[in-house]
Amino acid sequence: MKFKALVFDLDGTAIPKRPDGMPSQAVIDAVAKAKKVCHVSIATGRPYSLCEDILDALDIDDLCIVNGGTHLYSRKTNEYVWKQEIDQLVLQELFFKLKEFRQYDVADEKRLDRVPIEEYRTDEAIALACIFSTTKQDAQKIISVVKGFKSVTAHAVSSWKDGTFDIHISHELATKKHALQSLLSRLNVDLDQIMVAGDGGNDLPLFELAGWKVAMGNGADELKEQADWIAPHVDDDGLAVAINKFILKKD
């Protein structure tokens, strides 16, 4: 199959999962070659301001899915061309319910500085709220609380801190799946013409749409179970291996 679009996650997929992670030369080279034969984009939980240097290194200028799938950003026009926000009152009620998890910090895409959950307030609608470095057990409890609210959803992704999880909370119609739908309609690409690659729970929505699904060797078990192919570990340039094999057709 000839793919017309490639969309991949950043942390744990294109770069090592650490604050200063950057793409290897092998990944940079593979992406450069892929750009010659198809559209290349990203789908990351990061806000655009925290992935601009990575995109510069990869020389990606297509539309970008950022903030966990809540925004679609155009690098060419420097504007958000699609977004979906959570109602302010819903968010306030949700975090009132989550105040028992006061030991964890939270931030959103409009206020990047972290504050304890019990101190979190917002005076405007936001698209993505992140709770940082929770235990696996608390991550499950937090997601259970979120499920009690009709218009929001949550996904757990492995944190930069080993053995812990970050929780991404967004509008139920603002996952990477919904942003990918908007992206593909703008690129005029069919679902079976796209390959996606990821490693975390928030990449599962991408897998609901893509014609070919690649999970990283370091990825979550639930992602690997739904993958068409499992790439090597991010530290072994797994994304570059996948691009060479399926986009460039080089074994």
C-alpha positions in Angstrom: 0.0 0.0 0.0 1.2 3.5 -0.8 0.6 5.9 2.1 -0.3 9.5 1.4 0.1 10.7 5.0 2.3 9.8 8.0 1.3 11.1 11.5 3.3 10.3 14.6 3.6 11.1 18.3 6.6 12.9 19.7 7.5 11.8 23.3 8.3 8.1 23.3 7.9 7.8 19.5 10.0 10.4 17.7 12.1 11.4 20.6 13.2 9.9 24.0 10.7 10.5 26.7 12.5 13.2 28.7 12.2 17.0 28.9 15.2 17.6 26.7 14.4 14.8 24.2 15.2 15.5 20.6 15.0 13.4 17.4 18.1 11.3 16.4 19.8 11.8 13.1 18.3 8.5 11.9 14.7 9.8 12.6 15.5 13.2 11.0 16.8 11.5 7.9 13.9 9.2 7.6 11.3 12.0 8.0 13.1 14.1 5.4 12.8 11.2 2.9 9.2 10.6 3.9 8.3 14.2 3.2 9.2 13.7 -0.5 6.6 11.0 -1.0 3.7 11.9 1.5 2.4 14.4 4.0 4.2 14.2 7.3 2.6 15.6 10.6 2.7 15.0 14.3 0.1 14.3 17.0 1.4 15.3 20.4 0.2 16.0 23.9 2.6 18.9 24.0 1.4 22.5 23.4 2.9 24.0 20.3 5.3 26.2 22.2 7.0 23.1 23.7 7.5 21.3 20.5 8.5 24.0 18.1 12.2 23.2 18.4 11.5 19.5 17.7 9.5 20.4 14.6 12.3 22.7 13.4 14.8 19.8 13.8 12.4 17.5 11.8 11.7 20.3 9.3 7.9 19.6 9.4 5.7 22.3 7.9 2.4 20.5 7.5 -0.5 21.0 9.9 0.3 19.7 13.4 -2.0 18.1 16.0 -1.0 19.5 19.4 -2.3 19.8 23.0 -3.4 16.1 23.0 -5.6 16.4 20.0 -7.5 19.6 21.1 -5.8 21.9 18.5 -4.7 21.7 14.9 -2.0 24.2 14.2 -0.7 25.6 10.9 3.0 26.4 10.9 2.6 28.2 7.6 0.0 30.7 8.9 1.0 30.6 12.6 -2.6 30.0 13.7 -4.9 27.4 15.1 -7.2 26.2 12.3 -9.3 23.9 14.5 -9.8 23.6 18.3 -12.4 22.2 20.8 -12.5 23.6 24.3 -14.0 22.3 27.6 -16.8 24.5 29.1 -15.4 26.5 32.0 -18.2 25.5 34.5 -17.7 21.8 33.6 -14.0 22.1 34.3 -14.6 23.8 37.6 -17.0 21.1 38.8 -14.6 18.3 37.6 -11.7 19.7 39.6 -13.9 20.2 42.6 -14.5 16.4 42.4 -10.8 15.8 42.0 -9.7 17.8 45.0 -8.9 14.6 47.0 -5.9 14.1 44.7 -4.3 17.3 46.1 -0.9 15.7 46.1 -0.7 16.1 42.3 -0.1 19.2 40.2 -2.1 20.4 37.2 -1.6 22.8 34.3 -3.4 23.7 31.1 -2.4 24.9 27.7 -3.1 28.6 28.6 -1.3 28.4 32.0 1.8 26.2 31.8 2.9 26.7 35.3 1.9 23.8 37.6 -0.3 24.3 40.7 -1.7 21.7 43.1 -5.1 20.3 42.1 -6.9 21.9 45.0 -5.6 25.3 44.0 -6.4 25.0 40.3 -8.8 27.7 38.9 -9.6 28.9 35.4 -11.5 32.0 34.4 -11.9 30.9 30.8 -12.6 27.8 28.7 -9.5 25.7 28.1 -8.9 22.7 25.8 -6.5 20.5 27.7 -5.7 20.1 31.4 -2.9 17.8 32.5 -2.4 16.1 35.8 1.2 15.1 36.3 3.1 12.1 37.6 0.3 10.1 39.2 0.5 6.5 40.3 -1.1 3.9 38.1 -3.8 3.3 40.7 -4.6 7.0 41.1 -4.6 7.4 37.3 -7.3 4.8 37.1 -9.3 6.5 39.8 -9.0 10.0 38.2 -10.1 8.6 34.8 -13.1 7.0 36.5 -14.1 10.4 38.0 -13.8 12.0 34.6 -16.0 9.4 33.0 -18.8 10.7 35.3 -18.9 13.9 33.2 -20.7 13.8 29.9 -18.7 16.2 27.8 -15.1 15.4 28.8 -12.7 12.5 28.4 -9.3 11.5 29.8 -6.3 9.4 28.7 -3.3 8.2 30.7 0.2 8.5 29.2 3.5 7.5 30.8 5.2 10.4 32.4 8.8 11.7 32.1 9.1 10.4 35.7 9.5 6.6 35.5 6.6 4.5 36.7 4.1 7.4 36.8 1.4 8.6 34.5 0.2 12.0 33.2 -3.6 12.4 32.7 -4.8 14.4 29.7 -8.3 15.8 30.2 -10.1 17.2 27.1 -13.5 17.7 25.6 -14.9 14.3 24.5 -14.8 15.6 20.8 -11.2 16.7 21.1 -9.0 13.6 21.1 -6.2 12.9 18.6 -8.9 11.0 16.6 -11.0 14.1 16.1 -8.0 16.3 15.2 -6.9 13.6 12.8 -10.3 13.7 11.1 -9.9 17.5 10.6 -6.4 17.0 9.4 -7.2 14.4 6.8 -10.2 16.3 5.5 -7.9 19.3 4.9 -5.3 17.1 3.2 -7.9 15.2 1.2 -6.5 11.9 2.3 -8.6 8.7 2.9 -8.3 6.8 6.2 -6.7 3.8 4.5 -4.0 6.0 3.1 -2.5 7.0 6.4 0.1 5.4 8.7 0.2 6.5 12.4 2.8 5.7 15.1 2.6 6.1 18.8 3.4 4.8 22.2 0.9 5.9 24.8 -2.8 5.6 25.8 -3.6 8.9 24.2 -2.6 7.5 20.8 -5.4 4.9 20.9 -7.8 7.4 19.3 -5.4 7.6 16.3 -5.6 3.9 16.0 -9.3 4.1 15.6 -8.9 5.8 12.2 -5.6 4.9 10.6 -5.1 2.4 7.8 -1.8 1.2 9.2 -1.0 1.4 13.0 2.5 1.2 14.4 3.2 0.9 18.1 6.6 1.5 19.5 8.4 -1.3 21.3 8.4 0.8 24.4 4.7 1.5 24.0 1.7 0.7 26.2 0.4 -2.9 26.1 -3.1 -1.8 25.1 -1.6 0.1 22.1 0.5 -2.9 21.0 -2.6 -5.1 21.1 -4.3 -3.0 18.4 -1.2 -2.4 16.3 -0.6 -3.8 12.8 3.2 -3.7 13.5 5.4 -3.2 16.5 8.5 -1.1 15.9 11.7 -1.2 17.9 12.2 0.9 21.0 12.4 4.6 20.6 16.0 4.4 21.8 16.7 2.1 18.8 15.2 4.6 16.3 12.0 2.6 16.0 10.2 5.3 14.1 12.9 5.5 11.5 12.7 1.7 11.1 9.0 1.9 10.5 9.3 4.8 8.0 11.9 3.0 6.0 9.9 -0.2 6.0 6.4 1.0 5.2 6.7 4.5 3.7 10.0 4.2 1.8 9.6 0.4 1.3 13.2 -0.3 2.4 13.7 -3.5 4.5 
